[in-house]
Amino acid sequence: MLITKPSYFDRFRCIAGLCPDSCCKEWDVQVDPQAASFYRSLSGPLGDRLREVLRDEDGETVMTIIDGRCPMWRDDGLCRIQAELGEGALCKTCRDFPRLTHDYGDFVEYGLELSCPEAARILLTSPWAPDLSETVPGGEEPVYDQEAMAVLKRTRQVALSLLATPRPAGETLALLLLYGYQAQEELNCGEALPFDPDAALQTIQDHAKPGNPAAIAELYTGLEILTCQWQARLQQLSIPVFPENTGNLIRYFVNRYWLQAVSDYDLACRVKFIVLSCLVICSLGGDFIESAQLYSKEIENSCENVEALLDAVYSSPALTDDKLLGLLTGLSNS
């Protein structure tokens, strides 16, 4: 089985009480059955408290949020469970976060979640380096469409190669949007075609129309909102300003979402979601890393919000290709 991870993956260490945000804030923490059973069996004050705050809903066990925070979060920013019982006693969610695992059976890809401030800092500031790979015993027979996966792997490499040519980040995202449709055609029929960036740039120039950041902000405001901070930042959405390390952001989204199209063969909507996400993050203003982390916390960590946006990229008048191309290349009617 082939295991792949970013070069920076093993550098992540939780900064605990120094974290400017916390995975213990706002989110319901899903507790795996083994940990839930262990927590409920504990004696003493910790066990009593855990039995009070664990609740079962929709077939899952979650830690009840109290005053916007996990009840195991101490005033010093540390987890009471880890402090009293050690890291091994954490539930799987807390033990793994912010590490991502995409297990396809015969190969696994690891990554870091952008919604963690320290992980966001690492992945958005690290110089590009090839991923690290190793082959280990084990794995399972793949259940995915192997021909489709081969196309997705090949086209993802083409998408990532667009980052290798120095050009404005907005232009790169515009090219990625157009390439997404070509890659979808390859996924549909299996015919590999060369991508011509110069011809695509002419197409972009011919079809781009002014976009409306306010309309995009309205769309996002209609999604589930976790924090007042996110609500306020959406009101400030404007034309995008792409910082120098936008390429790291694009690479993160491409690596995280591209291969997921093997589940339903709809790559085009995921590419559009990738482009939209990068566009919105760069339109929020303020500190780039903080904006990316907040976006991920509000959007990526909500399956409902991600699904709503995957639908909206096809249906929302604010997200037509010509308007997105306009915003990416500097046109706006705001």
C-alpha positions as CSV (number, residue, x, y, z in Angstrom):
1,M,0.0,0.0,0.0
2,L,1.3,3.4,-1.0
3,I,1.2,6.1,1.7
4,T,1.7,9.8,0.7
5,K,1.9,12.9,2.9
6,P,3.1,16.5,2.5
7,S,6.7,17.3,3.3
8,Y,5.5,19.4,6.3
9,F,3.0,16.8,7.7
10,D,5.2,15.5,10.6
11,R,6.1,19.1,11.7
12,F,2.7,19.7,13.2
13,R,2.5,19.9,17.0
14,C,-0.5,21.2,18.9
15,I,0.4,24.5,20.5
16,A,-2.4,23.9,23.1
17,G,-2.8,27.0,25.4
18,L,-1.0,29.2,22.9
19,C,-3.5,28.6,20.1
20,P,-5.3,31.8,19.0
21,D,-8.5,29.7,18.4
22,S,-9.3,26.2,19.6
23,C,-10.8,22.9,18.2
24,C,-12.6,22.9,21.6
25,K,-14.6,26.0,20.7
26,E,-18.0,26.0,18.9
27,W,-17.8,22.5,17.4
28,D,-19.7,19.5,18.8
29,V,-17.0,16.8,19.3
30,Q,-18.0,13.4,18.0
31,V,-16.9,10.6,20.4
32,D,-16.2,7.2,19.0
33,P,-18.0,4.2,20.6
34,Q,-14.8,2.8,22.2
35,A,-13.9,6.1,23.9
36,A,-17.6,6.8,24.9
37,S,-17.8,3.5,26.6
38,F,-14.5,4.1,28.4
39,Y,-15.5,7.6,29.5
40,R,-18.8,6.4,30.9
41,S,-17.0,3.6,32.9
42,L,-14.6,6.0,34.7
43,S,-14.9,6.6,38.4
44,G,-14.3,9.8,40.3
45,P,-15.1,13.4,39.4
46,L,-13.9,13.1,35.8
47,G,-16.1,10.2,35.1
48,D,-19.1,11.9,36.8
49,R,-18.5,15.0,34.6
50,L,-18.2,13.0,31.4
51,R,-21.4,11.1,32.1
52,E,-23.1,14.5,32.5
53,V,-21.9,16.0,29.2
54,L,-21.9,13.0,26.8
55,R,-25.2,12.7,24.9
56,D,-26.4,10.4,22.2
57,E,-28.1,11.7,19.1
58,D,-28.7,10.3,15.6
59,G,-26.8,7.1,16.5
60,E,-23.7,9.0,17.5
61,T,-22.2,10.2,20.8
62,V,-21.1,13.8,21.1
63,M,-19.6,16.0,23.8
64,T,-22.2,18.7,24.8
65,I,-21.0,22.2,24.0
66,I,-21.4,24.5,27.1
67,D,-21.1,28.3,26.7
68,G,-19.6,27.7,23.3
69,R,-16.8,25.4,24.4
70,C,-16.1,21.7,25.1
71,P,-16.7,21.0,28.8
72,M,-13.4,19.3,29.0
73,W,-11.5,22.5,28.0
74,R,-9.8,24.0,31.0
75,D,-9.2,27.7,31.6
76,D,-5.5,27.2,30.7
77,G,-6.5,26.0,27.2
78,L,-5.6,22.4,27.9
79,C,-7.9,19.3,27.7
80,R,-8.9,17.9,31.1
81,I,-9.0,14.3,29.7
82,Q,-5.5,14.6,28.3
83,A,-4.2,16.3,31.4
84,E,-5.5,13.7,33.8
85,L,-5.4,10.5,31.7
86,G,-2.8,11.2,29.0
87,E,-3.0,11.7,25.2
88,G,-4.0,8.0,24.7
89,A,-7.3,8.6,26.4
90,L,-8.5,11.2,23.9
91,C,-11.3,10.2,21.6
92,K,-10.4,9.5,17.9
93,T,-11.6,12.9,16.7
94,C,-9.4,14.8,19.2
95,R,-6.5,12.5,18.8
96,D,-6.5,12.8,15.0
97,F,-7.4,16.5,14.4
98,P,-6.1,18.3,12.4
99,R,-4.7,15.4,10.5
100,L,-6.6,14.3,7.4
101,T,-6.7,10.7,6.2
102,H,-8.0,9.8,2.7
103,D,-8.0,6.0,2.6
104,Y,-8.8,4.6,-0.8
105,G,-7.9,1.0,0.2
106,D,-4.8,0.4,-1.8
107,F,-3.3,3.9,-1.2
108,V,-3.6,6.5,1.6
109,E,-3.1,10.2,1.4
110,Y,-2.4,12.2,4.6
111,G,-2.8,16.0,5.0
112,L,-3.5,18.7,7.6
113,E,-6.8,20.6,8.0
114,L,-6.8,24.3,7.3
115,S,-9.2,24.8,10.2
116,C,-6.5,24.5,12.8
117,P,-4.5,27.7,13.2
118,E,-1.2,26.0,13.6
119,A,-1.8,23.6,10.7
120,A,-2.9,26.6,8.6
121,R,0.3,28.5,9.4
122,I,2.4,25.5,8.5
123,L,0.7,24.6,5.2
124,L,0.3,28.2,4.0
125,T,3.9,29.3,4.8
126,S,5.9,26.2,3.9
127,P,8.0,26.3,0.7
128,W,6.9,23.9,-1.9
129,A,8.6,20.5,-1.7
130,P,7.6,17.1,-3.2
131,D,5.3,14.9,-1.2
132,L,6.8,12.1,0.8
133,S,5.8,8.6,-0.2
134,E,6.5,5.1,1.1
135,T,5.1,1.6,0.4
136,V,4.1,-0.5,3.3
137,P,2.5,-3.9,3.7
138,G,-1.2,-4.2,3.9
139,G,-4.1,-2.3,2.3
140,E,-7.3,-3.6,0.8
141,E,-8.6,-4.3,-2.6
142,P,-9.8,-1.0,-4.0
143,V,-13.6,-0.7,-4.4
144,Y,-13.4,2.5,-6.5
145,D,-13.5,2.7,-10.3
146,Q,-9.8,2.2,-11.1
147,E,-10.0,3.7,-14.6
148,A,-11.7,6.8,-13.2
149,M,-9.1,7.1,-10.4
150,A,-6.3,6.9,-13.0
151,V,-7.9,9.8,-14.9
152,L,-8.3,11.8,-11.6
153,K,-4.7,11.2,-10.6
154,R,-3.4,12.2,-14.0
155,T,-5.6,15.3,-14.3
156,R,-4.8,16.4,-10.7
157,Q,-1.1,16.4,-11.7
158,V,-1.9,18.7,-14.6
159,A,-3.9,20.9,-12.3
160,L,-1.0,21.2,-9.9
161,S,1.4,21.8,-12.7
162,L,-0.4,25.1,-13.4
163,L,1.1,26.4,-10.2
164,A,4.6,25.8,-11.5
165,T,4.4,28.6,-14.0
166,P,4.8,32.1,-12.5
167,R,1.6,34.0,-13.2
168,P,-0.9,36.1,-11.1
169,A,-2.8,33.8,-8.7
170,G,-6.2,35.0,-10.0
171,E,-5.1,34.0,-13.5
172,T,-4.0,30.5,-12.2
173,L,-7.4,30.0,-10.6
174,A,-9.1,31.1,-13.8
175,L,-7.1,28.5,-15.8
176,L,-7.9,25.9,-13.1
177,L,-11.6,26.6,-13.6
178,L,-11.4,26.1,-17.3
179,Y,-9.2,23.0,-17.0
180,G,-11.7,21.5,-14.6
181,Y,-14.2,21.2,-17.4
182,Q,-11.6,19.6,-19.7
183,A,-10.7,17.2,-17.0
184,Q,-14.4,16.4,-16.5
185,E,-14.6,15.5,-20.2
186,E,-11.6,13.2,-19.8
187,L,-13.4,11.6,-16.8
188,N,-16.5,11.1,-18.9
189,C,-14.9,9.5,-22.0
190,G,-11.3,8.6,-20.9
191,E,-9.6,10.6,-23.7
192,A,-6.5,12.5,-22.5
193,L,-6.1,15.8,-24.2
194,P,-3.3,18.4,-23.8
195,F,-4.3,21.6,-22.0
196,D,-3.3,24.9,-23.7
197,P,-3.0,27.7,-21.1
198,D,-2.5,30.3,-23.8
199,A,-5.7,29.4,-25.6
200,A,-7.5,29.2,-22.3
201,L,-6.3,32.7,-21.3
202,Q,-7.8,34.0,-24.5
203,T,-11.1,32.2,-23.7
204,I,-11.0,33.8,-20.2
205,Q,-10.5,37.3,-21.7
206,D,-13.4,36.8,-24.1
207,H,-15.9,35.5,-21.6
208,A,-15.1,37.2,-18.3
209,K,-17.8,39.5,-17.0
210,P,-18.0,41.7,-13.8
211,G,-18.7,39.7,-10.7
212,N,-20.5,40.8,-7.6
213,P,-18.8,40.1,-4.2
214,A,-21.9,41.2,-2.4
215,A,-24.0,38.5,-4.0
216,I,-21.4,35.9,-3.1
217,A,-21.5,37.2,0.5
218,E,-25.3,36.9,0.6
219,L,-25.0,33.3,-0.6
220,Y,-22.5,32.4,2.2
221,T,-24.6,34.3,4.8
222,G,-27.4,31.9,4.0
223,L,-25.4,28.9,5.1
224,E,-25.0,27.6,8.6
225,I,-22.9,30.1,10.6
226,L,-20.8,29.1,13.6
227,T,-19.3,32.3,14.8
228,C,-20.2,36.0,15.0
229,Q,-16.7,36.7,13.6
230,W,-17.5,34.9,10.4
231,Q,-20.8,36.7,10.1
232,A,-19.0,40.1,10.4
233,R,-16.2,39.1,8.0
234,L,-18.7,38.2,5.3
235,Q,-20.1,41.7,5.4
236,Q,-16.6,42.9,4.4
237,L,-16.3,40.7,1.3
238,S,-14.8,42.7,-1.6
239,I,-12.7,42.2,-4.7
240,P,-10.0,39.6,-4.1
241,V,-6.4,40.4,-3.2
242,F,-4.2,37.4,-3.8
243,P,-1.2,37.2,-1.4
244,E,2.1,35.7,-2.4
245,N,1.4,32.3,-0.9
246,T,-2.0,31.8,-2.6
247,G,-0.4,28.9,-4.4
248,N,-0.1,27.0,-1.2
249,L,-3.9,27.5,-0.6
250,I,-4.7,26.3,-4.2
251,R,-2.5,23.2,-3.7
252,Y,-4.2,22.4,-0.4
253,F,-7.7,22.4,-1.9
254,V,-6.7,20.5,-5.1
255,N,-5.0,17.8,-3.1
256,R,-8.0,17.5,-0.6
257,Y,-10.9,17.5,-3.1
258,W,-9.8,16.4,-6.6
259,L,-9.8,12.6,-6.1
260,Q,-13.2,12.7,-4.2
261,A,-14.8,12.9,-7.6
262,V,-14.3,9.1,-7.8
263,S,-17.4,8.7,-5.7
264,D,-19.8,10.4,-8.1
265,Y,-17.8,11.3,-11.2
266,D,-18.6,15.0,-10.7
267,L,-15.2,16.7,-10.9
268,A,-16.4,19.9,-12.4
269,C,-18.4,21.0,-9.3
270,R,-15.4,20.2,-7.0
271,V,-13.1,22.3,-9.1
272,K,-15.5,25.1,-9.1
273,F,-15.8,24.8,-5.3
274,I,-12.0,24.9,-5.0
275,V,-11.8,28.0,-7.1
276,L,-14.7,29.6,-5.3
277,S,-13.1,28.8,-1.9
278,C,-9.8,30.4,-2.8
279,L,-11.5,33.4,-4.3
280,V,-13.6,34.0,-1.1
281,I,-10.7,33.5,1.2
282,C,-8.7,36.1,-0.7
283,S,-11.7,38.5,-0.7
284,L,-12.2,38.5,3.1
285,G,-9.3,41.0,3.8
286,G,-7.3,40.9,7.0
287,D,-4.6,38.4,7.7
288,F,-4.5,35.7,5.0
289,I,-3.8,32.8,7.4
290,E,-6.6,33.8,9.8
291,S,-9.0,34.2,6.9
292,A,-8.2,30.8,5.5
293,Q,-8.5,29.1,8.9
294,L,-11.8,30.8,9.6
295,Y,-13.2,29.8,6.2
296,S,-12.2,26.2,6.8
297,K,-13.7,26.1,10.2
298,E,-17.0,27.5,9.0
299,I,-17.2,25.8,5.6
300,E,-15.0,22.7,5.4
301,N,-15.9,21.4,8.8
302,S,-19.6,21.5,8.0
303,C,-20.7,18.7,5.6
304,E,-24.0,20.6,5.1
305,N,-22.2,23.8,4.1
306,V,-19.9,22.0,1.7
307,E,-22.8,20.1,0.1
308,A,-24.8,23.4,-0.2
309,L,-21.9,25.0,-2.0
310,L,-21.4,22.1,-4.3
311,D,-25.0,22.5,-5.4
312,A,-24.7,26.3,-5.6
313,V,-21.8,26.3,-8.0
314,Y,-24.3,25.0,-10.6
315,S,-27.4,26.9,-9.6
316,S,-26.5,30.3,-8.1
317,P,-26.6,33.3,-10.5
318,A,-23.7,34.8,-8.4
319,L,-21.4,31.8,-9.3
320,T,-21.7,31.6,-13.1
321,D,-18.4,30.9,-14.8
322,D,-18.2,34.3,-16.5
323,K,-18.7,36.2,-13.2
324,L,-16.1,34.1,-11.4
325,L,-13.7,34.7,-14.2
326,G,-14.3,38.4,-14.0
327,L,-13.6,38.5,-10.2
328,L,-10.5,36.4,-10.7
329,T,-9.2,38.8,-13.4
330,G,-10.1,42.0,-11.7
331,L,-13.6,42.8,-13.0
332,S,-16.2,43.7,-10.4
333,N,-19.6,45.5,-10.3
334,S,-19.5,46.1,-6.6
